[in-house]
Amino acid sequence: MTYENLDTELVNELLGDGRASLRSLAEDLDVSVTTVSNHLSDLEEEGVIQGYTPIVNYDAAGYDVTAVMQLQVEGNALGEITETLQDHDQMMSVYEVTGDYDIIAIGKFKDTDDMNDQIKALVTDPDIKQSNTSIVLNSVAENEQFELETAADD
């Protein structure tokens, strides 16, 4: 293994098994444990790797309803609204976007009553000019990750 692609290969190995030991990573990548440890630390410091978390099946945990909210907001309130959404426990993703709406937020809820109550509380902000909420009928792909390309793949 050349060091040229080591960081990319290390990330890709962890995407396959986020609980892999330094030793097993070193064996798979044909480098020393110290090299893996050093590169892993660098990737963490650079923010490429931001943590190691379980992949949760929210449906199995009782959060059966996924809602996609599109919001039009007053321009000066964009930061405040996105922060409020981001701080909400059940918001999975919050995006500032171009187009007819300013924000798209995706949330997980236990049922439609739970969703309705929480969305009503969120969208009563007077800085929200318009909202449109869609309920996901079927999750085809969710929280998917992809392997990074190595320099040879470019």
Secondary structure as UniProt FT lines:
FT   HELIX           3..5
FT   HELIX           6..16
FT   TURN            18..19
FT   HELIX           22..29
FT   HELIX           33..45
FT   TURN            46..47
FT   TURN            58..62
FT   STRAND          65..73
FT   HELIX           75..77
FT   HELIX           78..87
FT   TURN            89..90
FT   STRAND          91..96
FT   STRAND          103..109
FT   HELIX           112..123
FT   TURN            126..127
FT   STRAND          128..135
FT   HELIX           151..153
//
